[in-house]
Each structure stands twice: as structure tokens, then as C-alpha cells.
Amino acid sequence: MDTQEIIIADLSRHPKQSEVFTDPARFRVVVAGRRFGKTTLAVNELLQNACYFPQTLNWYVAPSYRQAKRIAWKMLNQITPDDLIIKRYEVELRIVLINGSEIALIGADNEEALRGVGVSFVVLDEFGLMKQNVWQEIIRPMLTDTRGRALFIGTPKGKNQLWELWLKGQKGEDGFKSWRFKTSDNPFIDPQEIREARQQLNDRYFRQEYEASFEDFVGLIYPVFCNEHIVEPFNLPADWDRVVVLDHGTTRPTAVLWAASDYEGTIYVYDEHYEAGHPVSYHAERIKQRDNSSVRDWLIDPSCLARVNPKGGQLYSIVDEYREHGLYFRPADNNLLAGINRVTEYFKSKKLFIFKTCRNLIWELERYHWSEERETSTGLLQPKPFKKDDHLCDCLRYLCLSRPQQSQRKEPVPEKYSPAWFIEQDEIEAQNWRKIYASVKQ
């Protein structure tokens, strides 16, 4: 079978992919939004190069071996006809074609595996997540003898080495050329998916992940949070409704927030509890030591409803254990993206403030960031926060999703036998007589 014929016949691309695919630049840099089709483009190019140029070595390099296998190995095997493959090495993530060319998938975290000779074509997927020396010190020298070519692809993660090469490509320096595409440039993506993502995500994250924008605040989930949201403690009015929110941990910290809403619905987080390595009984006592007389709602991580703790021949949940100590929590709404968006809305509209004494919450908010999720060949991955030091942030999300209602002003009750009390009694008696008169008249 002619390898060139199979490539020409079977590989299809949308217009923006073709724009890159047909460009003769030696070093091409593609910065694109999620699900643009970066990996599809990359694997197609690997197969084309391997088929057109016999006895060549072609590499796909991802930040790690695991990512290379998860992202590209299945796709490579799907688009490569079995008739073209002589050998397939599942563990090494390598195939050998009938014309002697090889395609290998490698993780950039294993620098020893990257050292070789005679590489004809290399794809560096999510180049912005790799160590800076991978290109300059290891891969670039390997392309010298073969006059090899490189394709850099990725979604922006701040102004890092991917951004630097993209700028070089914009200027046309040293054989580089670059492009920037939005997710919407892929005609096969349903526009409704993008509209929903825009509604659910904060502005900065949407621009970065779907519009391929190089944002300065890399990965921060609440870049809108600033010193304006931190206030000096003050005495809360007694008639402000309060909420207690708990995220229980055993080895990790147990986090609790106390919040109150004013007469306009503005939320003030005024106290916190943050300790690890203690049983429910310990945390329950710490909670009960606070003044909870005005608390109207008790919220807890819904996973605490699971009955997994054996006790006296029965299984108990964390909620059951707190109930035994006189604390009655209800499960909070744990919708991740909706909760993050709600917190963002409160911060943006200046409807959420935090007492400066809540040091642990402030510390978490300033560091709360997205994990390095990426797209796959099957669809859009939902973004997820980096799961570390986020327990009070989870509490804040539960709190805002509950939409605490604005407090109602309570009129002071006049002291008995005071002038105001007598006036009030006269008004009550007059109202009663009016009711009697109205009923008799009928």
C-alpha cells in the first residue's frame, strides 16, 4: 500500500487547521482555545510526515508520559490504517510503519527519553507546561542534522515560553510563524457549548481557555478578589441573619465559616474555624463556643451525608455525628462551576466582604487556582480547581450558592409601662374596637 495515497485520501481538516497544515514554515506555533482541534492537527501531521518521508523518526512530546498516552495514543492508532503498521509497541507508545518510519509518543518529564538523534519532525503539545530547557537544550539540537521541523501547540497559561515563541512567530523571526485561534474557529463545535461556558466561567478564565488570550493572572480562580473585599471587624447588628458553613476533614483541615447578611443582602464573612487532625466532637465544641443565637441556616459539604463510619454495629455519616452533638446541618449545593461563578458575581458587585481576622480564608482566596486540565479527543473537559488548600473556598462557594436572604429590620419592642408602651397599647385597643364596630355594622 502506498503510504502517501492513504494520507491524502483519509485525513480531513477544517479550514483553520488546513491553514497551519499547509504552511511551509519550519517552526510553527499554534495557540488555540479548548477543542479547537490542536491534537487532531498534530497527530495528522505526525502521520503525514512519517508517510511522506521514509526511514524518519517523528515525535509527539507531551508534558508527561501519562498525558501523551491519554491524549494522543488512541487517536494515533485510530487514524493509522493497520496495513501501514509493521510493529506496535504499547508500553513504549511507538509504532513502526512499512516504509521504515517511526512515530513515538514521549513525556517531557523524562529528559533521558528525549535524548536521541535524527528526529525529522516533532510536536510539542502544551509546550507552555514544559520545562524551559526541553526545547533549547534538548530537542532543538536534535533537529540540526536532519533540518527537522517542529510544531508547538497549546492553550495559553500566562506569558511563559509558549507566549515568547508565539511572539517570535508573529515577527517571523528565525523560521518561526504563529497563529492564535479561538474555540469558535472550529466549525464542528456547537456554539451553544461556548455560550454556556461563557455564562459559567469567570471572564479571565473564559478568555484564556476559549479565546486563547494570554492572561497575566495565570490560573487564579478569583482574580477579582482584592483588598477592597477585606474589611475591619465591626459589631454586627443583632437582627442580621447568620449562616454557618462547614467542610469537614479528617486528615485535612476541617473548615467552618460564619457569615451574616445585612438589610440589602450584602454578605459579611466574620469568623472562621480551621484545624486538622481532630474528631467531630472536637470541632462541634469549637463551633458551639461561638455565639450562634442568630444563625438561621447550617450548611455542610453534601458528601458528609454518606454513611461510611462504623459505630456500634451501624454505619454513621458525618452529619449524624454532628447531630449527636446538637448541630443540625443540611447539605449544601455543590455545583462547582455555578458556585465559582456565584462567588465571582458577589465579589464583582461588591456584595461580599471578609473580616480581616479571617486570615485562613484570605490566604486561600489569594492562592486558589485551576489545575492544569486540558482537552481530549472526545470533548471539552470541565475545568477543576487545584485540590489543595481550598477548604474554606469550598465553604464560601456553598455559602454563596445558598443565596442568603437580606435581613429584615426588627422594630424595637417598647419597655413595658413606658410612654411608648402605653401608646402602643392604645393603638392595639383602637384596632380591636374598629374590628368589632365593622363586624356589628355588617
C-alpha positions as CSV (number, residue, x, y, z in Angstrom):
1,M,0.0,0.0,0.0
2,D,1.3,3.5,-0.9
3,T,1.6,5.5,2.3
4,Q,1.3,8.8,0.5
5,E,-2.0,7.8,-1.1
6,I,-3.6,6.7,2.3
7,I,-2.7,10.0,3.9
8,I,-4.1,12.1,1.0
9,A,-7.3,10.1,1.0
10,D,-8.1,9.7,4.6
11,L,-7.1,12.9,6.5
12,S,-9.5,15.8,6.7
13,R,-9.2,19.1,8.4
14,H,-11.3,22.2,9.0
15,P,-10.2,25.5,7.3
16,K,-8.1,26.9,10.2
17,Q,-6.3,23.6,10.7
18,S,-5.6,23.5,6.9
19,E,-4.1,27.0,7.2
20,V,-1.5,25.7,9.6
21,F,-1.1,22.3,7.9
22,T,-0.2,23.7,4.5
23,D,2.2,26.4,5.7
24,P,5.8,25.7,4.9
25,A,7.4,27.5,7.9
26,R,9.9,25.3,9.7
27,F,8.8,26.2,13.2
28,R,5.1,26.7,13.7
29,V,3.4,27.8,16.9
30,V,-0.4,27.3,17.3
31,V,-2.1,28.9,20.3
32,A,-5.7,27.9,20.4
33,G,-8.7,27.6,22.7
34,R,-10.0,24.3,24.0
35,R,-11.4,21.9,21.5
36,F,-10.1,23.8,18.5
37,G,-8.6,20.6,17.3
38,K,-4.9,21.1,18.2
39,T,-4.2,17.5,19.0
40,T,-6.0,16.3,15.9
41,L,-3.9,18.6,13.8
42,A,-0.7,17.4,15.5
43,V,-1.4,13.7,15.1
44,N,-2.3,14.2,11.4
45,E,0.9,16.0,10.8
46,L,2.9,13.3,12.5
47,L,1.4,10.6,10.3
48,Q,1.8,12.7,7.1
49,N,5.5,13.3,7.8
50,A,6.1,9.7,8.7
51,C,4.4,8.5,5.5
52,Y,5.9,11.0,3.1
53,F,9.5,10.7,4.4
54,P,10.6,7.0,4.8
55,Q,13.1,6.0,7.4
56,T,12.4,9.1,9.6
57,L,11.8,9.5,13.3
58,N,8.8,11.5,14.3
59,W,8.0,12.5,17.9
60,Y,5.0,13.7,19.8
61,V,6.1,15.2,23.1
62,A,3.6,15.9,25.9
63,P,4.4,17.3,29.4
64,S,4.3,13.7,30.8
65,Y,4.2,10.1,29.5
66,R,0.8,9.7,31.1
67,Q,-0.6,12.7,29.2
68,A,0.9,11.5,25.9
69,K,-0.8,8.2,26.3
70,R,-4.1,9.6,27.4
71,I,-4.3,12.4,24.8
72,A,-2.7,11.1,21.6
73,W,-2.1,7.3,21.6
74,K,-5.6,6.3,20.9
75,M,-6.1,8.9,18.2
76,L,-2.9,7.9,16.5
77,N,-3.9,4.3,16.3
78,Q,-7.4,5.2,15.1
79,I,-6.2,7.3,12.1
80,T,-3.3,5.0,11.2
81,P,-4.5,2.1,9.0
82,D,-3.3,-1.3,10.2
83,D,-1.9,-2.1,6.8
84,L,0.7,0.7,7.3
85,I,1.9,-0.6,10.6
86,I,4.6,-3.3,10.9
87,K,5.0,-3.1,14.7
88,R,3.1,-1.5,17.5
89,Y,4.7,-1.1,21.0
90,E,2.0,-0.4,23.5
91,V,4.3,0.3,26.5
92,E,6.7,2.4,24.6
93,L,3.9,4.2,22.8
94,R,5.7,3.7,19.5
95,I,4.6,2.4,16.0
96,V,6.8,1.4,13.0
97,L,5.4,1.9,9.5
98,I,6.0,-0.2,6.5
99,N,8.3,2.4,5.0
100,G,10.6,2.3,8.0
101,S,9.4,5.5,9.6
102,E,8.6,5.6,13.4
103,I,6.2,7.6,15.4
104,A,6.9,7.8,19.1
105,L,5.0,9.5,22.0
106,I,7.2,10.7,24.8
107,G,6.8,12.6,28.1
108,A,8.9,15.7,28.6
109,D,9.2,14.9,32.3
110,N,11.6,12.1,31.3
111,E,14.5,14.1,29.8
112,E,16.6,10.9,29.3
113,A,14.0,9.6,26.9
114,L,14.2,12.8,24.9
115,R,17.9,12.4,24.1
116,G,18.4,10.9,20.6
117,V,19.5,11.7,17.1
118,G,18.0,12.2,13.7
119,V,14.5,13.5,14.6
120,S,12.7,14.6,11.4
121,F,9.5,16.1,12.9
122,V,8.4,16.9,16.4
123,V,5.2,18.1,18.0
124,L,5.4,19.7,21.4
125,D,1.9,19.6,22.9
126,E,1.1,22.0,25.7
127,F,4.6,23.4,25.3
128,G,3.8,26.1,27.9
129,L,3.7,23.4,30.7
130,M,7.1,22.0,29.9
131,K,10.5,23.0,31.4
132,Q,12.2,25.8,29.5
133,N,15.3,23.7,28.8
134,V,13.3,21.0,26.9
135,W,13.3,22.9,23.6
136,Q,16.5,24.9,23.7
137,E,18.9,22.4,25.3
138,I,17.5,19.0,24.2
139,I,15.1,19.0,21.2
140,R,16.3,21.9,19.1
141,P,19.9,20.5,18.7
142,M,18.4,17.1,17.6
143,L,16.8,18.8,14.6
144,T,20.1,20.2,13.3
145,D,21.4,17.3,11.3
146,T,18.0,16.5,9.7
147,R,16.9,20.1,9.2
148,G,13.9,18.8,11.1
149,R,10.7,20.8,11.7
150,A,8.6,21.5,14.9
151,L,5.0,22.2,15.7
152,F,4.3,23.8,19.0
153,I,0.7,23.7,20.2
154,G,-1.1,24.7,23.4
155,T,-3.7,26.8,25.3
156,P,-2.3,29.9,27.0
157,K,-1.2,29.6,30.6
158,G,0.1,33.1,31.1
159,K,3.0,34.8,29.4
160,N,5.5,31.9,29.5
161,Q,7.8,30.2,26.9
162,L,4.8,29.5,24.6
163,W,4.0,33.2,24.6
164,E,7.6,34.0,23.8
165,L,7.7,31.7,20.8
166,W,4.3,32.9,19.7
167,L,5.7,36.5,19.7
168,K,8.7,35.3,17.7
169,G,6.3,33.7,15.1
170,Q,4.3,37.0,14.9
171,K,7.6,38.7,13.9
172,G,8.7,35.9,11.6
173,E,12.0,35.5,13.3
174,D,14.3,32.5,13.0
175,G,12.0,30.4,10.8
176,F,9.0,30.8,13.2
177,K,5.4,31.5,12.3
178,S,2.5,31.6,14.7
179,W,-1.3,31.6,14.9
180,R,-3.9,32.2,17.5
181,F,-7.4,30.7,17.2
182,K,-10.5,30.7,19.3
183,T,-12.6,27.6,20.2
184,S,-15.3,29.1,17.9
185,D,-12.9,28.8,14.9
186,N,-13.6,25.1,14.9
187,P,-16.9,24.8,12.9
188,F,-17.7,21.5,14.4
189,I,-18.2,22.9,17.9
190,D,-21.8,23.7,18.9
191,P,-21.9,27.5,19.6
192,Q,-24.3,26.7,22.5
193,E,-21.4,24.9,24.3
194,I,-19.4,28.1,24.1
195,R,-22.2,30.3,25.2
196,E,-22.8,28.1,28.3
197,A,-19.1,28.1,29.1
198,R,-19.1,32.0,28.9
199,Q,-22.0,32.1,31.4
200,Q,-20.4,29.6,33.8
201,L,-16.8,30.8,33.9
202,N,-15.3,34.0,35.2
203,D,-14.2,36.4,32.4
204,R,-10.5,35.8,32.7
205,Y,-10.7,32.0,32.6
206,F,-13.1,32.1,29.7
207,R,-10.8,34.4,27.7
208,Q,-7.8,32.2,28.4
209,E,-9.4,28.8,27.7
210,Y,-11.8,29.6,24.9
211,E,-10.4,32.7,23.2
212,A,-6.7,31.8,23.6
213,S,-5.9,35.0,25.4
214,F,-2.6,35.3,27.2
215,E,-3.8,36.4,30.6
216,D,-1.4,37.8,33.3
217,F,-3.0,36.1,36.3
218,V,-2.2,32.5,35.5
219,G,-4.7,30.1,36.8
220,L,-6.3,32.3,39.5
221,I,-9.9,31.4,40.0
222,Y,-10.9,34.7,41.7
223,P,-8.6,37.3,40.1
224,V,-11.3,39.9,41.0
225,F,-10.7,39.4,44.8
226,C,-8.7,42.2,46.2
227,N,-8.1,44.4,49.3
228,E,-11.4,46.1,48.8
229,H,-13.2,43.0,49.8
230,I,-11.3,42.8,53.2
231,V,-12.8,45.0,55.9
232,E,-12.1,45.8,59.5
233,P,-14.2,43.8,62.0
234,F,-17.2,45.6,63.4
235,N,-20.1,44.7,65.7
236,L,-22.9,43.1,63.7
237,P,-26.4,44.2,64.4
238,A,-28.3,41.5,66.4
239,D,-31.0,41.2,63.8
240,W,-28.7,40.3,60.9
241,D,-29.3,36.7,59.9
242,R,-26.3,34.4,60.2
243,V,-25.2,31.2,58.4
244,V,-22.7,28.6,59.4
245,V,-21.0,26.6,56.6
246,L,-18.8,23.5,57.3
247,D,-16.4,21.5,55.1
248,H,-15.3,18.5,57.3
249,G,-11.9,16.9,57.1
250,T,-10.2,14.1,58.9
251,T,-6.5,14.3,58.0
252,R,-7.1,17.5,56.0
253,P,-8.4,20.6,57.8
254,T,-12.0,21.0,58.9
255,A,-13.1,24.4,57.8
256,V,-16.0,26.4,59.1
257,L,-17.2,29.9,58.1
258,W,-19.6,32.2,59.9
259,A,-21.4,34.8,57.7
260,A,-24.2,37.4,58.1
261,S,-26.3,39.2,55.6
262,D,-27.3,42.9,56.0
263,Y,-30.5,44.6,55.1
264,E,-29.5,44.9,51.5
265,G,-28.3,41.3,51.1
266,T,-24.6,42.1,51.3
267,I,-22.7,39.2,52.9
268,Y,-20.0,39.6,55.6
269,V,-17.9,36.6,56.5
270,Y,-16.9,37.4,60.1
271,D,-15.4,34.3,61.6
272,E,-13.7,31.1,60.8
273,H,-12.5,27.8,62.2
274,Y,-9.7,25.9,60.5
275,E,-8.0,22.9,62.2
276,A,-6.9,19.4,61.1
277,G,-6.4,16.1,62.9
278,H,-9.4,16.2,65.3
279,P,-12.7,14.2,65.6
280,V,-16.2,15.6,65.1
281,S,-16.6,16.0,68.9
282,Y,-13.7,18.5,69.0
283,H,-15.0,20.6,66.1
284,A,-18.5,20.5,67.4
285,E,-17.4,22.0,70.7
286,R,-15.4,24.7,69.0
287,I,-18.5,25.6,66.9
288,K,-20.8,25.7,69.9
289,Q,-18.3,28.1,71.7
290,R,-19.3,30.8,69.2
291,D,-22.5,32.9,69.6
292,N,-24.9,31.1,67.2
293,S,-28.1,32.6,68.6
294,S,-28.8,34.4,65.3
295,V,-27.9,31.5,63.0
296,R,-30.7,30.8,60.6
297,D,-29.0,28.2,58.3
298,W,-26.4,25.4,58.8
299,L,-24.8,24.1,55.6
300,I,-22.3,21.2,55.1
301,D,-20.5,19.6,52.3
302,P,-23.1,17.1,50.9
303,S,-20.5,14.3,50.8
304,C,-20.8,14.3,54.6
305,L,-24.2,12.6,54.2
306,A,-22.5,9.3,53.2
307,R,-22.9,6.7,56.0
308,V,-19.4,5.2,55.9
309,N,-18.2,5.4,59.6
310,P,-18.9,2.2,61.6
311,K,-20.1,2.8,65.2
312,G,-21.9,0.3,67.5
313,G,-22.6,-2.1,64.7
314,Q,-24.1,0.6,62.4
315,L,-22.8,3.0,59.8
316,Y,-23.0,6.7,60.6
317,S,-22.4,9.8,58.5
318,I,-20.5,12.9,59.5
319,V,-23.9,14.7,59.5
320,D,-25.2,12.1,62.0
321,E,-22.2,12.6,64.3
322,Y,-22.6,16.4,64.4
323,R,-26.3,15.9,65.1
324,E,-25.4,13.8,68.1
325,H,-23.6,16.9,69.4
326,G,-26.6,19.2,68.8
327,L,-25.6,20.7,65.5
328,Y,-28.1,20.1,62.7
329,F,-26.6,20.7,59.2
330,R,-28.3,20.4,55.8
331,P,-26.5,19.5,52.6
332,A,-25.2,22.5,50.6
333,D,-25.4,22.8,46.8
334,N,-22.1,21.5,45.5
335,N,-22.3,22.7,41.8
336,L,-18.7,23.6,41.2
337,L,-18.8,26.0,38.3
338,A,-22.1,27.6,39.3
339,G,-20.7,28.1,42.8
340,I,-17.4,29.7,41.5
341,N,-19.4,31.9,39.2
342,R,-21.7,33.0,42.0
343,V,-18.8,33.9,44.3
344,T,-17.3,35.9,41.4
345,E,-20.7,37.7,40.9
346,Y,-20.8,38.6,44.6
347,F,-17.2,39.9,44.5
348,K,-17.8,41.9,41.3
349,S,-21.0,43.5,42.6
350,K,-19.3,44.4,46.0
351,K,-21.9,42.2,47.8
352,L,-19.3,40.0,49.6
353,F,-16.8,41.2,52.2
354,I,-14.5,39.4,54.6
355,F,-13.3,40.4,58.0
356,K,-9.5,40.8,58.0
357,T,-9.4,38.4,61.0
358,C,-10.4,35.5,58.7
359,R,-6.7,35.1,57.7
360,N,-7.0,31.5,56.5
361,L,-9.8,32.3,54.1
362,I,-8.0,35.3,52.7
363,W,-4.8,33.2,52.3
364,E,-6.7,30.5,50.4
365,L,-8.5,33.0,48.1
366,E,-5.3,34.6,47.1
367,R,-3.9,31.2,46.0
368,Y,-6.9,29.4,44.8
369,H,-6.2,28.4,41.2
370,W,-7.2,26.0,38.4
371,S,-5.5,22.7,37.9
372,E,-3.8,22.1,34.6
373,E,-6.6,20.3,32.8
374,R,-6.5,20.0,29.0
375,E,-8.7,18.9,26.1
376,T,-9.0,15.3,24.9
377,S,-10.1,13.9,21.5
378,T,-13.6,13.3,22.8
379,G,-14.8,16.7,24.1
380,L,-14.4,19.6,26.4
381,L,-13.1,18.8,29.9
382,Q,-14.7,20.7,32.7
383,P,-12.2,22.9,34.5
384,K,-11.4,21.9,38.1
385,P,-9.7,23.8,40.9
386,F,-6.3,22.5,42.1
387,K,-7.3,20.4,45.1
388,K,-5.1,21.8,47.9
389,D,-5.7,24.5,50.5
390,D,-9.2,25.0,49.2
391,H,-11.5,24.0,52.2
392,L,-12.6,27.5,53.2
393,C,-13.0,28.4,49.5
394,D,-15.4,25.4,49.3
395,C,-17.3,26.8,52.3
396,L,-17.5,30.2,50.5
397,R,-18.9,28.5,47.4
398,Y,-21.6,26.7,49.4
399,L,-22.5,29.9,51.2
400,C,-23.0,32.0,48.0
401,L,-24.9,29.2,46.2
402,S,-27.4,29.2,49.1
403,R,-28.2,32.9,48.3
404,P,-28.6,34.2,51.9
405,Q,-31.6,36.5,52.0
406,Q,-31.4,40.1,53.1
407,S,-32.1,40.5,56.8
408,Q,-35.3,42.2,57.9
409,R,-35.2,45.1,60.3
410,K,-36.8,44.3,63.6
411,E,-38.6,47.2,65.3
412,P,-37.6,47.6,68.9
413,V,-40.2,46.4,71.5
414,P,-41.2,49.2,73.9
415,E,-40.4,48.6,77.5
416,K,-43.5,47.7,79.5
417,Y,-45.3,50.7,81.1
418,S,-43.1,53.2,79.3
419,P,-44.8,56.0,77.4
420,A,-44.2,54.2,74.1
421,W,-45.7,51.1,75.6
422,F,-48.9,52.9,76.6
423,I,-49.2,54.4,73.1
424,E,-48.8,51.0,71.5
425,Q,-51.5,49.5,73.8
426,D,-53.9,52.3,72.9
427,E,-53.3,51.7,69.2
428,I,-53.9,47.9,69.7
429,E,-57.1,48.6,71.6
430,A,-58.3,51.1,69.0
431,Q,-57.7,48.5,66.2
432,N,-59.7,45.9,68.2
433,W,-62.7,48.3,68.6
434,R,-62.6,49.1,64.9
435,K,-62.8,45.4,64.1
436,I,-65.8,45.0,66.5
437,Y,-67.6,48.0,65.0
438,A,-67.1,46.8,61.5
439,S,-68.5,43.3,62.3
440,V,-71.6,44.8,64.1
441,K,-72.2,47.2,61.2
442,Q,-72.3,44.3,58.7
